[in-house]
Amino acid sequence: MSHWKKFESNVLKSVKRDTLGKALADMSTQLRSVIGLDYSTTRISNTWGKETVTAAFTVNGKVIALGANLSPNADGTEALQVSGDFYGTGLNENGFVDKLAQSYKKVDIIEQVEEQGWTIDEINFDAKGEVVIDAYRTA
Amino acid sequence: MKTQRVRITIDTKGNPTLACLEGFEGENCLSQTKELEMVLGGTEVDGGKTPEYYDGGNNPISINIQ
């Protein structure tokens, strides 16, 4: 069933493009499909809708009818809104934005925690699907 | 020299929680993880006292980060 929709997440209201790219790479390893953003493609469409976006999502290199709208924030980050139609993309409409938010936070936290002098010991998923990061430092 | 260990849990919607696991004494958990809380973009909702602060309790203290 086709639905042209918009999706947001509190976590994705403040993103950096380089971290977003790393988050998509992290997410790709979990989904076993290569998910990316093509900033050179700003027009997405299918039989049921069309829209101009900041960048089109790609799955295994193919542009799909799903895009990212990035709006600038005052602090230099951008707010991400996912827009389009999941129908026929092979992606899960119900979990995609949450999974992206979790991967984004994971990548962002690991980078910043290491910058603060902590060493990442282990990264795992628990039974609830939460990412568990153990870190240590010698003080 | 003492090794300090923390655990960061990110729920399925991307919200992180910080817990001090070991190597902190008394209120040092809170004071010594301030920089991590800032990194996580957090608002402290727990006093952050370590198990050592309370009568040798064994449960880690969690700090929800939103």
N, CA and C atoms of all chains as a GROMACS GRO file, in nm:
protein
  615
    1MET      N    1   0.085  -0.119   0.000
    1MET     CA    2   0.000   0.000   0.000
    1MET      C    3   0.089   0.124   0.000
    2SER      N    4   0.059   0.213  -0.087
    2SER     CA    5   0.143   0.330  -0.099
    2SER      C    6   0.093   0.446  -0.013
    3HIS      N    7   0.187   0.510   0.054
    3HIS     CA    8   0.154   0.629   0.134
    3HIS      C    9   0.270   0.726   0.126
    4TRP      N   10   0.243   0.847   0.086
    4TRP     CA   11   0.346   0.951   0.085
    4TRP      C   12   0.340   1.019   0.220
    5LYS      N   13   0.447   1.006   0.298
    5LYS     CA   14   0.444   1.054   0.437
    5LYS      C   15   0.573   1.128   0.472
    6LYS      N   16   0.567   1.193   0.588
    6LYS     CA   17   0.685   1.258   0.644
    6LYS      C   18   0.712   1.198   0.782
    7PHE      N   19   0.840   1.180   0.813
    7PHE     CA   20   0.880   1.116   0.940
    7PHE      C   21   0.988   1.200   1.006
    8GLU      N   22   0.976   1.215   1.139
    8GLU     CA   23   1.076   1.290   1.214
    8GLU      C   24   1.113   1.215   1.342
    9SER      N   25   1.225   1.253   1.398
    9SER     CA   26   1.271   1.196   1.526
    9SER      C   27   1.336   1.308   1.605
   10ASN      N   28   1.314   1.311   1.735
   10ASN     CA   29   1.378   1.413   1.818
   10ASN      C   30   1.529   1.410   1.805
   11VAL      N   31   1.584   1.289   1.798
   11VAL     CA   32   1.729   1.273   1.788
   11VAL      C   33   1.782   1.335   1.658
   12LEU      N   34   1.702   1.330   1.553
   12LEU     CA   35   1.748   1.375   1.422
   12LEU      C   36   1.715   1.522   1.396
   13LYS      N   37   1.678   1.593   1.501
   13LYS     CA   38   1.652   1.737   1.486
   13LYS      C   39   1.780   1.818   1.487
   14SER      N   40   1.891   1.752   1.516
   14SER     CA   41   2.020   1.821   1.517
   14SER      C   42   2.126   1.724   1.465
   15VAL      N   43   2.152   1.730   1.334
   15VAL     CA   44   2.246   1.634   1.274
   15VAL      C   45   2.354   1.706   1.195
   16LYS      N   46   2.466   1.636   1.180
   16LYS     CA   47   2.574   1.682   1.093
   16LYS      C   48   2.582   1.583   0.976
   17ARG      N   49   2.608   1.636   0.858
   17ARG     CA   50   2.602   1.549   0.739
   17ARG      C   51   2.708   1.439   0.740
   18ASP      N   52   2.828   1.470   0.789
   18ASP     CA   53   2.931   1.366   0.789
   18ASP      C   54   2.894   1.253   0.886
   19THR      N   55   2.840   1.290   1.002
   19THR     CA   56   2.798   1.189   1.099
   19THR      C   57   2.678   1.111   1.043
   20LEU      N   58   2.592   1.180   0.973
   20LEU     CA   59   2.476   1.115   0.913
   20LEU      C   60   2.521   1.008   0.812
   21GLY      N   61   2.623   1.040   0.734
   21GLY     CA   62   2.677   0.942   0.640
   21GLY      C   63   2.732   0.819   0.710
   22LYS      N   64   2.801   0.842   0.821
   22LYS     CA   65   2.855   0.728   0.898
   22LYS      C   66   2.742   0.647   0.961
   23ALA      N   67   2.637   0.716   1.003
   23ALA     CA   68   2.522   0.646   1.061
   23ALA      C   69   2.453   0.558   0.957
   24LEU      N   70   2.443   0.607   0.836
   24LEU     CA   71   2.382   0.526   0.729
   24LEU      C   72   2.468   0.404   0.699
   25ALA      N   73   2.600   0.422   0.705
   25ALA     CA   74   2.690   0.307   0.683
   25ALA      C   75   2.673   0.205   0.795
   26ASP      N   76   2.660   0.254   0.918
   26ASP     CA   77   2.639   0.164   1.033
   26ASP      C   78   2.506   0.090   1.018
   27MET      N   79   2.405   0.164   0.978
   27MET     CA   80   2.272   0.106   0.961
   27MET      C   81   2.274   0.000   0.848
   28SER      N   82   2.353   0.027   0.746
   28SER     CA   83   2.360  -0.064   0.632
   28SER      C   84   2.413  -0.201   0.673
   29THR      N   85   2.508  -0.202   0.765
   29THR     CA   86   2.564  -0.330   0.809
   29THR      C   87   2.458  -0.411   0.883
   30GLN      N   88   2.366  -0.343   0.948
   30GLN     CA   89   2.260  -0.412   1.022
   30GLN      C   90   2.150  -0.460   0.927
   31LEU      N   91   2.119  -0.382   0.826
   31LEU     CA   92   2.010  -0.415   0.734
   31LEU      C   93   2.055  -0.501   0.617
   32ARG      N   94   2.186  -0.513   0.601
   32ARG     CA   95   2.243  -0.590   0.491
   32ARG      C   96   2.203  -0.536   0.354
   33SER      N   97   2.174  -0.408   0.349
   33SER     CA   98   2.157  -0.335   0.224
   33SER      C   99   2.234  -0.206   0.240
   34VAL      N  100   2.289  -0.157   0.132
   34VAL     CA  101   2.366  -0.034   0.142
   34VAL      C  102   2.272   0.085   0.127
   35ILE      N  103   2.251   0.155   0.239
   35ILE     CA  104   2.164   0.271   0.240
   35ILE      C  105   2.250   0.396   0.231
   36GLY      N  106   2.215   0.487   0.143
   36GLY     CA  107   2.293   0.609   0.130
   36GLY      C  108   2.207   0.729   0.100
   37LEU      N  109   2.271   0.845   0.093
   37LEU     CA  110   2.203   0.968   0.053
   37LEU      C  111   2.274   1.024  -0.070
   38ASP      N  112   2.198   1.056  -0.172
   38ASP     CA  113   2.252   1.113  -0.295
   38ASP      C  114   2.213   1.260  -0.300
   39TYR      N  115   2.311   1.347  -0.265
   39TYR     CA  116   2.282   1.491  -0.260
   39TYR      C  117   2.270   1.552  -0.399
   40SER      N  118   2.306   1.477  -0.504
   40SER     CA  119   2.293   1.529  -0.639
   40SER      C  120   2.154   1.502  -0.696
   41THR      N  121   2.077   1.422  -0.626
   41THR     CA  122   1.940   1.393  -0.669
   41THR      C  123   1.843   1.456  -0.570
   42THR      N  124   1.772   1.557  -0.615
   42THR     CA  125   1.684   1.632  -0.525
   42THR      C  126   1.536   1.616  -0.563
   43ARG      N  127   1.510   1.532  -0.659
   43ARG     CA  128   1.371   1.511  -0.700
   43ARG      C  129   1.340   1.363  -0.682
   44ILE      N  130   1.240   1.334  -0.598
   44ILE     CA  131   1.199   1.195  -0.579
   44ILE      C  132   1.053   1.182  -0.623
   45SER      N  133   1.018   1.067  -0.672
   45SER     CA  134   0.881   1.049  -0.720
   45SER      C  135   0.850   0.901  -0.736
   46ASN      N  136   0.723   0.871  -0.734
   46ASN     CA  137   0.673   0.742  -0.780
   46ASN      C  138   0.532   0.765  -0.833
   47THR      N  139   0.458   0.661  -0.855
   47THR     CA  140   0.325   0.674  -0.916
   47THR      C  141   0.234   0.762  -0.831
   48TRP      N  142   0.258   0.763  -0.700
   48TRP     CA  143   0.164   0.826  -0.609
   48TRP      C  144   0.205   0.962  -0.556
   49GLY      N  145   0.325   1.003  -0.584
   49GLY     CA  146   0.367   1.132  -0.533
   49GLY      C  147   0.502   1.177  -0.587
   50LYS      N  148   0.535   1.301  -0.560
   50LYS     CA  149   0.666   1.354  -0.599
   50LYS      C  150   0.700   1.470  -0.506
   51GLU      N  151   0.828   1.495  -0.491
   51GLU     CA  152   0.871   1.600  -0.399
   51GLU      C  153   1.015   1.640  -0.428
   52THR      N  154   1.045   1.766  -0.402
   52THR     CA  155   1.183   1.812  -0.407
   52THR      C  156   1.241   1.804  -0.267
   53VAL      N  157   1.354   1.738  -0.252
   53VAL     CA  158   1.415   1.716  -0.121
   53VAL      C  159   1.561   1.762  -0.124
   54THR      N  160   1.625   1.762  -0.009
   54THR     CA  161   1.767   1.798  -0.002
   54THR      C  162   1.852   1.689  -0.066
   55ALA      N  163   1.816   1.564  -0.041
   55ALA     CA  164   1.890   1.451  -0.097
   55ALA      C  165   1.797   1.330  -0.102
   56ALA      N  166   1.820   1.247  -0.202
   56ALA     CA  167   1.740   1.126  -0.216
   56ALA      C  168   1.810   1.010  -0.147
   57PHE      N  169   1.734   0.925  -0.082
   57PHE     CA  170   1.791   0.802  -0.028
   57PHE      C  171   1.816   0.705  -0.142
   58THR      N  172   1.921   0.626  -0.123
   58THR     CA  173   1.950   0.519  -0.218
   58THR      C  174   1.957   0.386  -0.143
   59VAL      N  175   1.918   0.281  -0.211
   59VAL     CA  176   1.934   0.145  -0.159
   59VAL      C  177   2.016   0.068  -0.260
   60ASN      N  178   2.132   0.022  -0.217
   60ASN     CA  179   2.226  -0.047  -0.306
   60ASN      C  180   2.254   0.034  -0.433
   61GLY      N  181   2.266   0.165  -0.414
   61GLY     CA  182   2.302   0.254  -0.524
   61GLY      C  183   2.187   0.305  -0.607
   62LYS      N  184   2.067   0.255  -0.582
   62LYS     CA  185   1.951   0.294  -0.662
   62LYS      C  186   1.866   0.397  -0.586
   63VAL      N  187   1.837   0.509  -0.652
   63VAL     CA  188   1.752   0.611  -0.590
   63VAL      C  189   1.611   0.557  -0.570
   64ILE      N  190   1.557   0.581  -0.451
   64ILE     CA  191   1.421   0.536  -0.419
   64ILE      C  192   1.331   0.658  -0.395
   65ALA      N  193   1.204   0.633  -0.378
   65ALA     CA  194   1.108   0.743  -0.360
   65ALA      C  195   1.103   0.788  -0.214
   66LEU      N  196   1.220   0.811  -0.161
   66LEU     CA  197   1.232   0.851  -0.022
   66LEU      C  198   1.347   0.952  -0.016
   67GLY      N  199   1.323   1.062   0.055
   67GLY     CA  200   1.426   1.164   0.058
   67GLY      C  201   1.447   1.222   0.196
   68ALA      N  202   1.553   1.301   0.207
   68ALA     CA  203   1.584   1.369   0.332
   68ALA      C  204   1.572   1.519   0.309
   69ASN      N  205   1.493   1.583   0.394
   69ASN     CA  206   1.488   1.729   0.395
   69ASN      C  207   1.570   1.777   0.513
   70LEU      N  208   1.671   1.858   0.486
   70LEU     CA  209   1.760   1.908   0.592
   70LEU      C  210   1.740   2.059   0.605
   71SER      N  211   1.698   2.100   0.724
   71SER     CA  212   1.674   2.242   0.750
   71SER      C  213   1.780   2.293   0.848
   72PRO      N  214   1.842   2.407   0.818
   72PRO     CA  215   1.950   2.456   0.905
   72PRO      C  216   1.903   2.498   1.043
   73ASN      N  217   1.982   2.463   1.143
   73ASN     CA  218   1.961   2.511   1.280
   73ASN      C  219   2.060   2.625   1.307
   74ALA      N  220   2.033   2.700   1.412
   74ALA     CA  221   2.118   2.815   1.446
   74ALA      C  222   2.260   2.774   1.482
   75ASP      N  223   2.277   2.651   1.534
   75ASP     CA  224   2.410   2.608   1.580
   75ASP      C  225   2.494   2.543   1.470
   76GLY      N  226   2.447   2.547   1.347
   76GLY     CA  227   2.523   2.491   1.237
   76GLY      C  228   2.484   2.348   1.202
   77THR      N  229   2.409   2.284   1.289
   77THR     CA  230   2.357   2.150   1.257
   77THR      C  231   2.232   2.166   1.170
   78GLU      N  232   2.174   2.054   1.133
   78GLU     CA  233   2.053   2.058   1.051
   78GLU      C  234   1.949   1.963   1.110
   79ALA      N  235   1.824   1.997   1.089
   79ALA     CA  236   1.713   1.911   1.131
   79ALA      C  237   1.674   1.823   1.013
   80LEU      N  238   1.664   1.694   1.039
   80LEU     CA  239   1.634   1.597   0.932
   80LEU      C  240   1.488   1.554   0.938
   81GLN      N  241   1.426   1.560   0.822
   81GLN     CA  242   1.292   1.504   0.806
   81GLN      C  243   1.298   1.406   0.689
   82VAL      N  244   1.251   1.286   0.712
   82VAL     CA  245   1.244   1.186   0.605
   82VAL      C  246   1.107   1.197   0.539
   83SER      N  247   1.107   1.200   0.407
   83SER     CA  248   0.981   1.221   0.336
   83SER      C  249   0.975   1.129   0.214
   84GLY      N  250   0.855   1.082   0.186
   84GLY     CA  251   0.838   1.000   0.067
   84GLY      C  252   0.754   0.878   0.093
   85ASP      N  253   0.782   0.773   0.017
   85ASP     CA  254   0.698   0.654   0.019
   85ASP      C  255   0.786   0.530   0.034
   86PHE      N  256   0.762   0.454   0.138
   86PHE     CA  257   0.841   0.333   0.161
   86PHE      C  258   0.798   0.218   0.071
   87TYR      N  259   0.683   0.231   0.007
   87TYR     CA  260   0.630   0.120  -0.072
   87TYR      C  261   0.729   0.080  -0.181
   88GLY      N  262   0.764  -0.045  -0.182
   88GLY     CA  263   0.852  -0.097  -0.285
   88GLY      C  264   1.000  -0.068  -0.263
   89THR      N  265   1.035  -0.004  -0.151
   89THR     CA  266   1.176   0.029  -0.128
   89THR      C  267   1.252  -0.085  -0.061
   90GLY      N  268   1.178  -0.177   0.000
   90GLY     CA  269   1.243  -0.283   0.075
   90GLY      C  270   1.278  -0.241   0.216
   91LEU      N  271   1.248  -0.116   0.251
   91LEU     CA  272   1.277  -0.065   0.385
   91LEU      C  273   1.151  -0.068   0.469
   92ASN      N  274   1.170  -0.081   0.599
   92ASN     CA  275   1.057  -0.091   0.692
   92ASN      C  276   1.012   0.049   0.736
   93GLU      N  277   0.893   0.086   0.694
   93GLU     CA  278   0.841   0.219   0.726
   93GLU      C  279   0.834   0.242   0.877
   94ASN      N  280   0.796   0.141   0.951
   94ASN     CA  281   0.775   0.158   1.095
   94ASN      C  282   0.905   0.173   1.174
   95GLY      N  283   1.013   0.118   1.121
   95GLY     CA  284   1.134   0.120   1.201
   95GLY      C  285   1.249   0.201   1.144
   96PHE      N  286   1.235   0.250   1.022
   96PHE     CA  287   1.348   0.312   0.952
   96PHE      C  288   1.402   0.435   1.026
   97VAL      N  289   1.316   0.528   1.059
   97VAL     CA  290   1.363   0.653   1.121
   97VAL      C  291   1.419   0.626   1.261
   98ASP      N  292   1.355   0.538   1.336
   98ASP     CA  293   1.408   0.503   1.469
   98ASP      C  294   1.545   0.437   1.456
   99LYS      N  295   1.558   0.347   1.360
   99LYS     CA  296   1.686   0.278   1.340
   99LYS      C  297   1.795   0.378   1.300
  100LEU      N  298   1.758   0.473   1.214
  100LEU     CA  299   1.853   0.576   1.174
  100LEU      C  300   1.891   0.663   1.294
  101ALA      N  301   1.793   0.696   1.375
  101ALA     CA  302   1.820   0.778   1.495
  101ALA      C  303   1.914   0.704   1.590
  102GLN      N  304   1.891   0.576   1.608
  102GLN     CA  305   1.977   0.498   1.698
  102GLN      C  306   2.119   0.488   1.642
  103SER      N  307   2.131   0.462   1.512
  103SER     CA  308   2.264   0.454   1.452
  103SER      C  309   2.335   0.588   1.457
  104TYR      N  310   2.259   0.697   1.433
  104TYR     CA  311   2.319   0.831   1.438
  104TYR      C  312   2.376   0.857   1.577
  105LYS      N  313   2.295   0.830   1.678
  105LYS     CA  314   2.339   0.856   1.816
  105LYS      C  315   2.458   0.768   1.852
  106LYS      N  316   2.457   0.645   1.807
  106LYS     CA  317   2.568   0.554   1.834
  106LYS      C  318   2.699   0.610   1.778
  107VAL      N  319   2.698   0.647   1.650
  107VAL     CA  320   2.818   0.698   1.586
  107VAL      C  321   2.863   0.828   1.653
  108ASP      N  322   2.769   0.916   1.679
  108ASP     CA  323   2.799   1.046   1.738
  108ASP      C  324   2.859   1.030   1.877
  109ILE      N  325   2.799   0.945   1.957
  109ILE     CA  326   2.846   0.925   2.094
  109ILE      C  327   2.985   0.862   2.096
  110ILE      N  328   3.006   0.761   2.015
  110ILE     CA  329   3.137   0.695   2.012
  110ILE      C  330   3.247   0.796   1.979
  111GLU      N  331   3.223   0.879   1.878
  111GLU     CA  332   3.324   0.978   1.839
  111GLU      C  333   3.353   1.075   1.952
  112GLN      N  334   3.246   1.122   2.015
  112GLN     CA  335   3.266   1.227   2.118
  112GLN      C  336   3.322   1.170   2.249
  113VAL      N  337   3.281   1.049   2.283
  113VAL     CA  338   3.333   0.986   2.404
  113VAL      C  339   3.483   0.961   2.389
  114GLU      N  340   3.524   0.917   2.272
  114GLU     CA  341   3.667   0.894   2.248
  114GLU      C  342   3.744   1.026   2.251
  115GLU      N  343   3.682   1.132   2.201
  115GLU     CA  344   3.747   1.264   2.207
  115GLU      C  345   3.767   1.309   2.351
  116GLN      N  346   3.682   1.262   2.439
  116GLN     CA  347   3.691   1.298   2.580
  116GLN      C  348   3.792   1.211   2.656
  117GLY      N  349   3.862   1.122   2.585
  117GLY     CA  350   3.967   1.042   2.647
  117GLY      C  351   3.921   0.907   2.698
  118TRP      N  352   3.800   0.868   2.667
  118TRP     CA  353   3.751   0.736   2.706
  118TRP      C  354   3.783   0.636   2.596
  119THR      N  355   3.803   0.511   2.635
  119THR     CA  356   3.828   0.403   2.539
  119THR      C  357   3.704   0.314   2.532
  120ILE      N  358   3.659   0.287   2.411
  120ILE     CA  359   3.544   0.199   2.395
  120ILE      C  360   3.589   0.055   2.416
  121ASP      N  361   3.524  -0.011   2.508
  121ASP     CA  362   3.559  -0.149   2.542
  121ASP      C  363   3.477  -0.247   2.461
  122GLU      N  364   3.346  -0.229   2.464
  122GLU     CA  365   3.256  -0.319   2.392
  122GLU      C  366   3.136  -0.243   2.341
  123ILE      N  367   3.084  -0.290   2.226
  123ILE     CA  368   2.958  -0.237   2.174
  123ILE      C  369   2.870  -0.358   2.140
  124ASN      N  370   2.755  -0.365   2.201
  124ASN     CA  371   2.666  -0.478   2.179
  124ASN      C  372   2.521  -0.432   2.167
  125PHE      N  373   2.436  -0.523   2.121
  125PHE     CA  374   2.292  -0.503   2.127
  125PHE      C  375   2.238  -0.590   2.239
  126ASP      N  376   2.148  -0.536   2.320
  126ASP     CA  377   2.085  -0.621   2.422
  126ASP      C  378   1.956  -0.682   2.366
  127ALA      N  379   1.886  -0.757   2.451
  127ALA     CA  380   1.767  -0.829   2.406
  127ALA      C  381   1.654  -0.735   2.363
  128LYS      N  382   1.659  -0.612   2.412
  128LYS     CA  383   1.554  -0.514   2.376
  128LYS      C  384   1.588  -0.434   2.251
  129GLY      N  385   1.702  -0.467   2.190
  129GLY     CA  386   1.742  -0.394   2.070
  129GLY      C  387   1.813  -0.264   2.101
  130GLU      N  388   1.852  -0.246   2.227
  130GLU     CA  389   1.925  -0.126   2.265
  130GLU      C  390   2.074  -0.145   2.236
  131VAL      N  391   2.140  -0.036   2.200
  131VAL     CA  392   2.285  -0.041   2.182
  131VAL      C  393   2.349  -0.018   2.319
  132VAL      N  394   2.441  -0.107   2.356
  132VAL     CA  395   2.508  -0.096   2.486
  132VAL      C  396   2.657  -0.074   2.460
  133ILE      N  397   2.705   0.042   2.503
  133ILE     CA  398   2.846   0.079   2.482
  133ILE      C  399   2.914   0.085   2.618
  134ASP      N  400   3.016   0.004   2.638
  134ASP     CA  401   3.096   0.008   2.760
  134ASP      C  402   3.226   0.081   2.730
  135ALA      N  403   3.259   0.176   2.816
  135ALA     CA  404   3.381   0.255   2.796
  135ALA      C  405   3.456   0.268   2.928
  136TYR      N  406   3.587   0.290   2.918
  136TYR     CA  407   3.666   0.307   3.040
  136TYR      C  408   3.776   0.410   3.018
  137ARG      N  409   3.827   0.457   3.131
  137ARG     CA  410   3.945   0.542   3.127
  137ARG      C  411   4.019   0.523   3.259
  138THR      N  412   4.146   0.553   3.258
  138THR     CA  413   4.225   0.548   3.380
  138THR      C  414   4.241   0.689   3.432
  139ALA      N  415   4.191   0.711   3.554
  139ALA     CA  416   4.193   0.847   3.609
  139ALA      C  417   4.288   0.854   3.727
  140MET      N  418   4.636   0.526   4.033
  140MET     CA  419   4.559   0.524   3.908
  140MET      C  420   4.442   0.428   3.922
  141LYS      N  421   4.326   0.473   3.882
  141LYS     CA  422   4.207   0.391   3.896
  141LYS      C  423   4.132   0.387   3.762
  142THR      N  424   4.085   0.270   3.728
  142THR     CA  425   4.008   0.259   3.604
  142THR      C  426   3.861   0.287   3.632
  143GLN      N  427   3.806   0.378   3.555
  143GLN     CA  428   3.664   0.410   3.567
  143GLN      C  429   3.591   0.351   3.447
  144ARG      N  430   3.478   0.291   3.476
  144ARG     CA  431   3.399   0.229   3.370
  144ARG      C  432   3.258   0.287   3.368
  145VAL      N  433   3.210   0.315   3.248
  145VAL     CA  434   3.073   0.362   3.231
  145VAL      C  435   3.004   0.279   3.124
  146ARG      N  436   2.874   0.279   3.128
  146ARG     CA  437   2.794   0.212   3.024
  146ARG      C  438   2.695   0.313   2.968
  147ILE      N  439   2.695   0.324   2.837
  147ILE     CA  440   2.599   0.411   2.768
  147ILE      C  441   2.503   0.321   2.693
  148THR      N  442   2.377   0.335   2.720
  148THR     CA  443   2.274   0.255   2.652
  148THR      C  444   2.191   0.347   2.564
  149ILE      N  445   2.174   0.308   2.440
  149ILE     CA  446   2.095   0.388   2.345
  149ILE      C  447   1.971   0.308   2.311
  150ASP      N  448   1.854   0.359   2.347
  150ASP     CA  449   1.732   0.283   2.324
  150ASP      C  450   1.696   0.280   2.175
  151THR      N  451   1.589   0.213   2.142
  151THR     CA  452   1.555   0.190   2.002
  151THR      C  453   1.510   0.316   1.929
  152LYS      N  454   1.492   0.424   2.003
  152LYS     CA  455   1.458   0.552   1.940
  152LYS      C  456   1.576   0.649   1.940
  153GLY      N  457   1.691   0.600   1.990
  153GLY     CA  458   1.811   0.683   1.986
  153GLY      C  459   1.836   0.765   2.110
  154ASN      N  460   1.761   0.740   2.217
  154ASN     CA  461   1.782   0.817   2.341
  154ASN      C  462   1.885   0.748   2.429
  155PRO      N  463   1.993   0.818   2.466
  155PRO     CA  464   2.098   0.755   2.546
  155PRO      C  465   2.079   0.769   2.697
  156THR      N  466   2.132   0.671   2.769
  156THR     CA  467   2.135   0.673   2.915
  156THR      C  468   2.276   0.640   2.959
  157LEU      N  469   2.325   0.713   3.058
  157LEU     CA  470   2.460   0.692   3.108
  157LEU      C  471   2.455   0.627   3.246
  158ALA      N  472   2.535   0.523   3.266
  158ALA     CA  473   2.544   0.460   3.398
  158ALA      C  474   2.691   0.446   3.437
  159CYS      N  475   2.723   0.482   3.562
  159CYS     CA  476   2.858   0.463   3.614
  159CYS      C  477   2.868   0.320   3.666
  160LEU      N  478   2.964   0.243   3.619
  160LEU     CA  479   2.974   0.103   3.659
  160LEU      C  480   3.072   0.081   3.772
  161GLU      N  481   3.192   0.137   3.762
  161GLU     CA  482   3.290   0.116   3.868
  161GLU      C  483   3.400   0.221   3.861
  162GLY      N  484   3.470   0.234   3.972
  162GLY     CA  485   3.584   0.324   3.975
  162GLY      C  486   3.551   0.464   4.020
  163PHE      N  487   3.428   0.486   4.064
  163PHE     CA  488   3.388   0.617   4.113
  163PHE      C  489   3.361   0.607   4.263
  164GLU      N  490   3.390   0.713   4.331
  164GLU     CA  491   3.366   0.713   4.475
  164GLU      C  492   3.272   0.828   4.511
  165GLY      N  493   3.174   0.795   4.595
  165GLY     CA  494   3.082   0.897   4.643
  165GLY      C  495   3.017   0.972   4.529
  166GLU      N  496   3.017   1.104   4.539
  166GLU     CA  497   2.951   1.186   4.439
  166GLU      C  498   3.038   1.209   4.317
  167ASN      N  499   3.157   1.145   4.316
  167ASN     CA  500   3.246   1.166   4.203
  167ASN      C  501   3.187   1.118   4.072
  168CYS      N  502   3.096   1.022   4.080
  168CYS     CA  503   3.033   0.972   3.957
  168CYS      C  504   2.971   1.088   3.883
  169LEU      N  505   2.896   1.168   3.956
  169LEU     CA  506   2.829   1.282   3.894
  169LEU      C  507   2.930   1.385   3.844
  170SER      N  508   3.022   1.422   3.931
  170SER     CA  509   3.115   1.528   3.895
  170SER      C  510   3.212   1.485   3.786
  171GLN      N  511   3.248   1.357   3.786
  171GLN     CA  512   3.348   1.310   3.690
  171GLN      C  513   3.289   1.266   3.557
  172THR      N  514   3.159   1.261   3.549
  172THR     CA  515   3.098   1.227   3.420
  172THR      C  516   3.025   1.346   3.360
  173LYS      N  517   3.046   1.464   3.417
  173LYS     CA  518   2.981   1.584   3.365
  173LYS      C  519   3.009   1.602   3.216
  174GLU      N  520   3.136   1.578   3.179
  174GLU     CA  521   3.173   1.600   3.039
  174GLU      C  522   3.103   1.499   2.948
  175LEU      N  523   3.081   1.379   3.001
  175LEU     CA  524   3.010   1.279   2.921
  175LEU      C  525   2.863   1.317   2.907
  176GLU      N  526   2.806   1.366   3.015
  176GLU     CA  527   2.665   1.407   3.007
  176GLU      C  528   2.649   1.517   2.904
  177MET      N  529   2.747   1.609   2.900
  177MET     CA  530   2.740   1.716   2.801
  177MET      C  531   2.755   1.660   2.660
  178VAL      N  532   2.846   1.563   2.647
  178VAL     CA  533   2.867   1.498   2.517
  178VAL      C  534   2.737   1.434   2.468
  179LEU      N  535   2.666   1.372   2.563
  179LEU     CA  536   2.544   1.303   2.526
  179LEU      C  537   2.427   1.398   2.510
  180GLY      N  538   2.452   1.524   2.534
  180GLY     CA  539   2.346   1.623   2.518
  180GLY      C  540   2.244   1.614   2.627
  181GLY      N  541   2.291   1.582   2.747
  181GLY     CA  542   2.198   1.540   2.849
  181GLY      C  543   2.154   1.641   2.950
  182THR      N  544   2.046   1.605   3.011
  182THR     CA  545   1.996   1.674   3.128
  182THR      C  546   1.998   1.573   3.241
  183GLU      N  547   2.064   1.608   3.348
  183GLU     CA  548   2.074   1.515   3.460
  183GLU      C  549   1.938   1.500   3.528
  184VAL      N  550   1.897   1.378   3.550
  184VAL     CA  551   1.771   1.357   3.622
  184VAL      C  552   1.793   1.272   3.746
  185ASP      N  553   1.918   1.236   3.770
  185ASP     CA  554   1.950   1.156   3.888
  185ASP      C  555   2.072   1.218   3.952
  186GLY      N  556   2.084   1.206   4.084
  186GLY     CA  557   2.197   1.264   4.153
  186GLY      C  558   2.329   1.205   4.110
  187GLY      N  559   2.326   1.088   4.049
  187GLY     CA  560   2.448   1.029   3.996
  187GLY      C  561   2.541   0.973   4.100
  188LYS      N  562   2.492   0.947   4.220
  188LYS     CA  563   2.579   0.892   4.324
  188LYS      C  564   2.609   0.746   4.293
  189THR      N  565   2.733   0.708   4.315
  189THR     CA  566   2.775   0.572   4.285
  189THR      C  567   2.725   0.476   4.392
  190PRO      N  568   2.729   0.345   4.362
  190PRO     CA  569   2.691   0.247   4.464
  190PRO      C  570   2.773   0.263   4.591
  191GLU      N  571   2.901   0.302   4.576
  191GLU     CA  572   2.986   0.318   4.694
  191GLU      C  573   2.933   0.426   4.788
  192TYR      N  574   2.861   0.522   4.730
  192TYR     CA  575   2.810   0.633   4.810
  192TYR      C  576   2.707   0.582   4.912
  193TYR      N  577   2.630   0.486   4.868
  193TYR     CA  578   2.529   0.431   4.957
  193TYR      C  579   2.578   0.300   5.013
  194ASP      N  580   2.612   0.283   5.128
  194ASP     CA  581   2.630   0.155   5.196
  194ASP      C  582   2.669   0.038   5.109
  195GLY      N  583   2.753   0.056   5.017
  195GLY     CA  584   2.802  -0.056   4.938
  195GLY      C  585   2.700  -0.120   4.848
  196GLY      N  586   2.603  -0.042   4.801
  196GLY     CA  587   2.504  -0.099   4.709
  196GLY      C  588   2.570  -0.149   4.583
  197ASN      N  589   2.505  -0.242   4.516
  197ASN     CA  590   2.567  -0.305   4.400
  197ASN      C  591   2.510  -0.257   4.267
  198ASN      N  592   2.401  -0.181   4.271
  198ASN     CA  593   2.338  -0.143   4.146
  198ASN      C  594   2.399  -0.016   4.089
  199PRO      N  595   2.432  -0.016   3.959
  199PRO     CA  596   2.484   0.106   3.899
  199PRO      C  597   2.380   0.217   3.898
  200ILE      N  598   2.425   0.339   3.905
  200ILE     CA  599   2.336   0.453   3.899
  200ILE      C  600   2.318   0.493   3.753
  201SER      N  601   2.196   0.516   3.713
  201SER     CA  602   2.170   0.554   3.575
  201SER      C  603   2.132   0.701   3.567
  202ILE      N  604   2.177   0.764   3.462
  202ILE     CA  605   2.143   0.902   3.437
  202ILE      C  606   2.079   0.907   3.300
  203ASN      N  607   1.953   0.946   3.295
  203ASN     CA  608   1.885   0.952   3.167
  203ASN      C  609   1.927   1.077   3.092
  204ILE      N  610   1.962   1.058   2.967
  204ILE     CA  611   2.007   1.167   2.884
  204ILE      C  612   1.905   1.186   2.773
  205GLN      N  613   1.850   1.303   2.763
  205GLN     CA  614   1.752   1.329   2.657
  205GLN      C  615   1.808   1.428   2.557
   0.00000   0.00000   0.00000
